[in-house]
């Protein structure tokens, strides 16, 4: 079923979707590269990917299907396991007796067709589809998976409750271990974890109450109720998680921390576990750290324009400090790992001291802090300096001793990257002074400070609108509208003739892809470069506001302005930006 290139080209011309001139131009760009004309036209924006797939289906004489609005029967969908569907872009969508219709992006993928045929025992009828259809169908796996999880939880929690009722309040470690290994408890724990991974949650909260046990997932930074279990399940579920993470089962009066790792659908996920005694029992929180989460670029983290140029300029320095500022969970560590990935070349020695090590990176020497045995950030950093490093990453500057050592490391010819808990880029300066670092040392070492937050991304199902006069007046109280408009035009986000009244904004819209209209997150940033004028302000003891005002005069875009920039592009909403900035 190979597509004849000349025949495809003829059909594209006959479709009237692309002019002969555009096809000739595309042919010149792929000359000698072995690329296909269809992909070249799509890449150039001359032809939609869905239209190309329709034409290809017509040329090779097989059906084209669009599954965007089609509800697939769960038992048909389940004929091809989700990992296979996701990896090979193939979805079963209709069954007629012994025939199974499958939608594919590549109908020449004979090994996949053969695998599905052997697995199902049915005659396979391949149909061509587009990426949007595959994406929509994969979303339906999650819904059928949730129904399956709800059934398992309902069934097993009854068994677990019966078993837990016979457990004494002062149960021994042996009794708790037996409970943790009981089949219903194991199934509930495995189901909660698998469901959290499939929902792309970052945290699982297991919270005992007076009447029940509430499980909540943090998804895209927002906590959602996942399920409610009988309160008698709590001891067994907590014990099961303690067994997985190597914690003491019979210690219920003190907080404990642990870790474990598991694999789900070929994806390795590390879990950081924390238990805390509360009035009704132990609350357990699991932080999910996906090992496949790194490999970002600064651009897809949300950096652009002057901010991106400032970060790249800072990374070219051979010594000094680059600080990432923001609250917990704002993506600071991911940004630093992305920078380390760029800096990670064979001619430099990179060492880190972290708590915890969130991603394992080849060719980088990573050290885990262990305060209980005396290995603190300060002691770890002190030792690193004797390991001949070129670049050092300190997970967090949280006290004067660590700050002092980081400053000394940057003074002695090392590039130091670290995070600091402040609400803005300018706020990092008074925070370091508060830790006991002299202003003259700060101006000699700190080169760049970037602050960030994470805002939720809009899905493609979004609703367009323009700001009315009242909304525009309210926005004008938060940002300089004229300067913002000039910036949008400078970066060619809008045409030079457009006014604020004509700029489209977007609202979230419920869809198959997302119930609240958001999916995933992107960063909003402000990047402060410590220039000569800002150095002079620091030495004079200027306030955070004065430093911030000077940085803005020198071209720094604030996080709020960056958020509006993304909202104009349709990546997020103004409400989401204001929610995150005001936190």
C-alpha positions in Angstrom: 0.0 0.0 0.0 2.9 2.3 -0.7 1.9 5.8 -1.9 3.1 6.8 -5.3 4.7 10.3 -4.8 3.6 11.6 -8.3 0.1 10.3 -7.8 -0.1 11.9 -4.4 1.1 15.2 -5.8 -1.5 15.1 -8.6 -4.3 14.5 -6.2 -3.1 17.4 -3.9 -3.2 19.7 -6.9 -6.6 18.4 -8.0 -8.0 18.9 -4.4 -7.5 22.7 -4.9 -6.1 22.9 -1.3 -2.6 23.8 -2.4 -1.4 25.8 -5.4 1.2 24.5 -8.0 3.5 27.3 -6.9 3.5 26.1 -3.3 4.2 22.5 -4.4 7.1 23.6 -6.5 8.5 25.6 -3.6 8.1 22.6 -1.3 9.9 20.3 -3.8 12.9 22.7 -3.8 13.1 22.6 0.0 13.2 18.7 0.1 15.5 18.2 -2.9 18.2 15.7 -2.0 16.9 15.2 1.6 14.7 12.2 1.0 11.7 13.9 2.6 8.1 13.5 1.4 6.2 16.3 -0.4 3.1 15.9 1.8 5.1 16.4 5.1 6.9 19.4 3.5 3.6 21.1 2.7 2.3 20.5 6.2 5.6 21.8 7.8 5.3 24.9 5.6 1.7 25.5 6.8 0.3 25.1 3.2 -1.7 22.0 4.0 -3.4 20.7 7.1 -2.2 17.3 8.5 -5.8 16.0 8.5 -6.3 16.9 4.9 -3.1 15.2 3.9 -4.2 12.0 5.6 -7.6 12.2 3.8 -5.8 12.5 0.4 -3.4 9.7 1.2 -6.4 7.4 2.1 -8.0 8.3 -1.2 -4.8 7.6 -3.2 -4.3 4.1 -1.7 -8.0 3.3 -1.7 -8.7 2.7 2.0 -11.2 4.4 4.3 -10.3 7.6 6.2 -12.0 7.9 9.7 -12.2 10.8 12.0 -12.7 9.8 15.7 -12.8 13.2 17.3 -16.5 13.0 18.3 -17.0 9.3 18.2 -17.7 7.3 21.4 -16.0 4.0 21.2 -17.4 1.0 23.0 -15.1 0.2 26.0 -15.0 -3.5 25.2 -13.9 -2.7 21.6 -11.3 -0.1 22.8 -9.9 -2.6 25.3 -9.1 -5.1 22.5 -5.8 -3.2 22.0 -4.1 -2.4 25.3 -3.4 1.3 25.9 0.5 1.0 25.9 0.3 -0.7 22.4 -2.2 1.9 21.2 -0.1 4.8 22.5 3.2 3.5 21.2 2.0 2.4 17.7 -0.7 5.0 17.1 -3.4 2.3 16.5 -6.9 2.2 18.0 -9.7 -0.3 17.7 -13.0 1.5 17.1 -15.6 -0.8 15.6 -16.2 -4.6 15.6 -18.5 -6.5 13.2 -18.6 -10.2 14.0 -15.1 -11.5 13.1 -13.9 -8.2 11.6 -12.2 -5.4 13.6 -11.7 -1.9 12.2 -8.6 -0.2 13.5 -7.6 3.5 13.0 -3.9 4.0 12.3 -1.5 6.8 11.3 0.6 4.4 9.2 -1.4 1.6 7.5 1.9 0.2 6.2 2.9 -0.8 9.8 2.4 -4.5 9.1 4.1 -5.8 12.3 1.5 -3.8 14.4 -1.4 -5.1 12.2 -0.1 -8.7 12.6 0.3 -8.2 16.4 -3.3 -7.0 16.8 -4.6 -9.8 14.6 -2.8 -12.5 16.7 -3.9 -10.9 20.0 -7.6 -10.5 19.1 -8.0 -13.5 16.7 -10.0 -11.2 14.4 -9.7 -10.1 10.8 -8.1 -6.6 10.8 -9.5 -3.8 8.6 -7.0 -0.9 8.7 -8.3 2.6 8.3 -6.2 5.8 8.0 -6.8 8.6 10.5 -5.1 11.8 11.8 -3.3 12.6 15.0 -6.3 14.5 16.5 -8.4 11.3 16.2 -5.7 9.1 17.9 -5.4 11.7 20.7 -9.1 11.8 21.2 -9.3 8.0 21.3 -6.5 7.7 23.8 -8.4 10.0 26.1 -11.3 7.5 26.1 -8.9 4.9 27.6 -8.6 7.1 30.7 -12.4 7.2 31.1 -12.8 3.4 30.8 -9.8 3.0 33.1 -11.4 5.2 35.8 -14.6 3.1 35.6 -12.5 0.0 36.0 -10.6 1.5 39.0 -13.9 2.6 40.7 -15.2 -1.0 40.4 -11.9 -2.4 41.9 -11.9 0.1 44.8 -15.6 -0.5 45.6 -15.1 -4.3 45.7 -11.7 -4.5 47.5 -12.5 -1.8 50.1 -15.3 -3.9 51.5 -12.9 -6.9 51.9 -10.2 -4.6 53.4 -12.6 -3.1 55.9 -13.6 -6.6 57.1 -9.9 -7.5 57.6 -9.0 -4.2 59.3 -11.9 -4.4 61.8 -10.2 -7.2 63.6 -6.9 -5.3 64.0 -6.1 -4.0 67.5 -5.3 -0.3 67.9 -1.7 -1.1 69.2 -1.0 -3.7 66.5 2.6 -5.0 66.3 4.9 -4.6 63.3 4.3 -8.2 62.4 0.5 -7.8 62.4 0.7 -4.6 60.4 3.0 -6.2 57.9 0.5 -9.1 57.4 -2.2 -6.5 56.9 -0.1 -4.6 54.3 0.4 -7.8 52.3 -3.2 -8.8 52.3 -4.6 -9.0 48.7 -7.4 -6.4 49.0 -5.0 -3.8 50.5 -2.4 -4.5 47.9 -5.0 -4.1 45.1 -6.3 -0.8 46.5 -2.8 0.7 46.8 -1.8 -0.5 43.3 -5.0 0.9 41.9 -4.6 4.3 43.5 -1.0 4.6 42.3 -1.8 3.4 38.7 -4.8 5.7 38.5 -2.6 8.7 39.7 0.0 7.9 37.0 -2.7 7.6 34.3 -4.2 11.0 35.4 -0.7 12.6 35.3 -0.9 13.6 38.9 2.1 15.1 40.7 1.0 14.2 44.2 -1.3 11.7 46.0 -2.8 12.8 49.4 -4.2 10.1 51.6 -6.1 11.9 54.4 -7.8 10.1 57.3 -10.9 11.7 58.7 -13.5 11.0 61.4 -15.8 9.1 59.1 -13.8 8.2 56.0 -10.5 8.1 54.2 -10.2 10.8 51.5 -7.8 10.4 48.6 -6.9 13.5 46.5 -4.7 13.9 43.5 -2.8 17.1 42.6 -3.2 17.5 38.8 -1.7 20.6 37.0 -1.2 22.2 40.4 -4.8 21.9 41.6 -6.0 19.3 44.2 -9.0 17.2 43.1 -10.9 14.6 45.2 -10.2 11.2 43.6 -12.2 8.8 45.9 -13.5 8.3 49.4 -12.8 5.0 51.2 -14.0 3.5 54.5 -11.9 4.8 57.4 -11.1 1.2 58.4 -9.0 0.9 55.2 -6.6 3.6 56.5 -4.2 1.4 58.7 -3.7 -1.2 56.0 -3.2 1.3 53.2 -0.7 3.4 55.2 1.1 0.1 56.2 1.3 -0.9 52.5 2.9 2.3 51.5 5.3 2.1 54.4 6.3 -1.4 53.3 6.9 -0.2 49.8 9.0 2.8 51.0 11.0 0.9 53.7 9.5 2.9 56.7 8.9 1.6 60.3 5.4 0.1 60.4 4.8 0.4 64.2 6.0 4.1 64.4 2.9 6.2 64.3 3.8 9.1 66.6 6.6 10.6 64.5 6.8 11.8 60.9 8.7 9.6 58.5 10.1 10.0 54.9 10.9 7.3 52.4 11.2 6.5 48.7 10.3 3.7 46.3 10.2 3.2 42.5 7.9 1.3 40.2 7.3 0.9 36.5 3.9 1.5 34.8 3.3 0.9 31.1 7.0 1.1 30.5 7.4 4.4 32.3 9.6 4.5 35.5 8.2 6.6 38.3 9.9 7.4 41.6 7.8 8.1 44.7 8.8 10.4 47.5 6.7 9.4 50.6 6.0 11.5 53.7 3.8 10.4 56.7 2.6 12.8 59.3 0.6 12.0 62.5 -2.8 13.8 62.6 -5.8 13.7 65.0 -7.5 10.8 63.1 -4.4 8.8 62.1 -1.4 9.2 59.8 -1.7 11.4 56.7 0.4 10.1 53.8 1.5 12.2 50.8 3.3 10.6 47.8 5.1 12.9 45.3 5.4 11.3 41.8 8.7 12.0 40.0 8.6 10.7 36.4 12.1 9.7 35.2 11.0 10.5 31.6 10.1 14.1 32.6 13.5 15.6 31.7 14.6 16.3 28.2 12.9 19.7 28.0 14.2 22.7 26.2 14.1 26.3 27.6 11.7 27.2 24.8 9.1 24.6 25.7 9.4 25.5 29.4 8.0 28.9 28.3 11.1 31.1 27.9 11.1 33.4 24.9 12.5 36.8 23.6 14.8 38.8 25.9 14.4 36.4 28.8 15.6 33.5 26.8 18.6 35.5 25.5 19.5 36.5 29.1 19.4 32.9 30.3 21.7 31.8 27.4 24.1 34.7 28.1 24.2 33.7 31.8 25.1 30.1 30.9 28.1 31.2 28.9 29.7 32.7 32.1 32.5 30.6 33.6 31.9 31.8 37.1 29.2 33.4 39.2 25.7 32.5 40.4 22.4 31.8 38.6 19.4 31.7 40.9 15.9 30.3 40.3 13.3 31.8 42.6 9.8 30.8 43.4 7.6 28.9 45.8 7.6 25.1 46.2 6.2 23.4 43.1 6.8 26.2 40.7 9.2 24.2 38.4 12.5 25.8 39.6 14.4 22.4 39.7 13.1 21.4 36.3 14.4 24.7 34.9 17.8 24.1 36.5 18.0 20.5 35.1 17.2 21.8 31.7 20.0 24.3 31.9 22.4 21.6 33.2 21.4 19.4 30.2 22.5 22.2 27.9 25.8 22.7 29.9 26.5 19.0 30.2 29.3 18.6 27.7 32.4 16.3 27.9 34.8 19.1 28.7 33.1 20.1 32.0 32.7 18.4 35.4 29.2 19.0 36.8 28.4 18.1 40.4 25.2 18.5 42.4 24.0 18.3 46.0 20.2 17.8 46.2 17.4 16.9 48.4 15.9 14.8 46.8 17.6 13.8 43.6 14.6 14.2 41.3 16.0 13.0 38.0 19.1 10.9 37.4 21.3 12.5 34.7 24.1 10.7 32.9 27.6 12.3 33.3 26.5 14.4 36.3 27.7 13.5 39.8 24.7 13.8 42.0 24.8 13.7 45.8 21.7 13.2 48.1 21.6 15.2 51.3 21.3 13.1 54.5 21.0 15.5 57.4 20.5 12.6 59.9 24.2 11.6 59.3 25.6 15.1 59.0 25.5 15.3 55.2 23.8 18.7 54.9 23.7 21.1 51.9 26.6 23.0 53.5 28.8 19.9 54.2 28.0 18.4 50.8 28.9 21.7 49.0 32.1 22.0 51.1 33.1 18.5 49.9 32.1 19.2 46.3 34.6 22.0 46.1 37.4 19.5 46.6 36.1 17.4 43.7 37.5 19.8 41.0 34.0 20.8 39.6 33.4 23.4 36.9 29.7 23.7 37.4 27.9 23.1 40.7 24.1 22.8 41.4 22.9 23.3 44.9 19.3 22.0 45.3 18.3 24.9 47.6 19.9 27.8 49.4 18.0 27.7 52.7 20.5 29.0 55.3 23.4 31.4 55.7 26.1 28.7 55.8 25.0 27.2 52.4 24.6 30.7 50.9 28.1 31.7 52.1 29.7 28.6 50.6 27.8 29.0 47.3 29.1 32.6 47.1 32.6 31.5 47.9 32.4 28.8 45.2 31.3 31.3 42.6 34.2 33.7 43.7 36.7 30.9 43.2 35.9 30.3 39.5 32.8 28.0 39.6 29.5 28.5 37.9 26.9 27.9 40.7 23.2 27.2 40.0 20.7 27.1 42.8 17.1 27.7 43.9 15.9 30.2 46.5 12.4 30.7 48.0 11.3 34.2 47.1 8.2 35.6 45.3 10.1 37.6 42.7 13.5 37.8 41.0 14.3 41.1 42.8 13.3 39.5 46.1 16.3 37.1 46.0 18.7 40.0 46.8 17.2 41.1 50.2 16.7 37.4 51.0 20.5 36.7 50.6 21.3 39.8 52.7 18.9 38.5 55.3 20.9 35.3 55.3 24.0 37.3 56.2 25.7 37.7 52.8 27.3 41.1 52.4 26.0 43.3 49.5 29.5 43.6 48.0 29.7 39.8 47.7 26.3 39.6 46.1 27.2 42.1 43.4 30.5 40.2 42.7 28.8 36.8 42.3 25.1 36.9 41.4 24.8 37.3 37.6 21.1 36.4 36.9 18.0 35.7 38.9 14.9 34.2 37.3 11.6 33.9 39.1 8.8 31.6 37.8 5.3 30.2 38.4 3.4 27.5 36.5 0.1 28.2 34.8 -2.3 25.7 33.4 -2.5 25.3 29.6 -5.7 25.6 27.7 -6.8 22.7 25.6 -7.7 23.2 21.9 -11.4 23.3 22.9 -11.4 27.0 24.0 -13.7 29.9 23.6 -12.5 33.2 22.0 -13.5 36.6 23.3 -12.2 40.2 23.4 -11.9 42.5 26.4 -14.6 45.0 27.1 -13.8 48.5 28.4 -14.2 47.5 32.1 -11.9 44.5 31.7 -9.4 46.5 29.8 -9.4 49.2 32.5 -8.9 46.6 35.2 -6.0 45.1 33.2 -4.5 48.6 32.8 -4.2 48.9 36.6 -2.0 45.8 36.7 0.3 46.3 33.7 1.4 49.2 31.4 -0.9 48.5 28.4 1.1 50.7 25.9 4.4 49.0 26.8 2.7 45.5 26.7 1.2 46.3 23.3 4.6 47.4 21.9 6.2 44.2 23.2 3.6 42.0 21.6 4.2 43.8 18.3 7.9 43.6 18.7 7.8 39.8 19.1 5.3 39.6 16.2 2.6 38.0 18.3 0.1 40.5 16.8 0.0 42.7 13.7 1.4 46.2 13.9 -2.0 47.8 13.4 -4.0 45.9 16.1 -5.3 47.6 19.2 -6.2 46.1 22.6 -9.9 46.1 21.7 -9.1 43.7 18.7 -6.8 41.3 20.5 -8.5 37.8 21.1 -8.3 36.2 24.5 -9.6 32.7 25.4 -11.7 31.0 28.0 -11.6 27.3 29.0 -14.2 25.0 27.5 -15.2 21.6 28.7 -14.4 18.8 26.3 -13.6 15.1 25.9 -9.9 16.0 26.5 -10.5 17.8 29.8 -13.4 18.5 32.1 -12.2 21.9 33.2 -10.7 23.0 29.8 -7.0 22.8 31.0 -4.4 20.2 30.4 -0.7 20.4 31.3 1.2 23.5 32.5 3.7 26.0 31.2 6.0 28.5 33.0 5.7 32.2 33.2 9.0 33.9 34.1 10.9 37.1 34.9 14.6 37.2 34.3 16.7 39.8 36.1 20.2 40.5 35.0 22.4 42.1 37.6 23.7 45.1 35.5 26.0 47.9 36.7 23.1 50.1 37.7 21.5 47.3 39.7 24.8 46.6 41.4 25.0 50.2 42.5 21.4 50.0 43.9 22.3 46.8 45.9 25.4 48.4 47.4 23.3 51.4 48.4 20.9 49.0 50.2 18.0 49.8 47.9 14.6 48.1 48.5 13.3 45.2 46.5 10.8 47.6 44.8 13.5 49.9 43.6 15.6 47.0 42.2 12.5 45.7 40.4 11.6 49.1 38.9 15.2 49.5 37.6 15.1 46.0 36.1 11.8 46.8 34.3 13.4 50.0 32.9 16.2 47.9 31.5 13.8 45.6 29.7 12.8 42.9 32.2 9.3 41.5 31.6 7.5 40.7 34.9 5.8 37.4 35.5 2.4 39.1 35.2 3.3 40.6 31.8 4.7 37.2 30.7 1.4 35.6 31.7 -0.6 38.1 29.7 1.8 37.5 26.8 0.9 33.7 26.9 -2.8 34.6 27.3 -2.7 36.6 24.1 -1.1 33.6 22.4 -4.0 31.4 23.5 -1.9 29.2 25.8 -3.6 30.1 29.0 -6.2 32.6 30.4 -5.9 35.9 32.2 -7.8 34.4 35.2 -5.3 31.6 35.5 -2.4 34.0 35.4 -3.9 36.2 38.1 -4.7 33.2 40.3 -1.1 32.0 40.2 0.5 35.5 40.6 -1.7 36.3 43.6 -0.9 33.1 45.5 
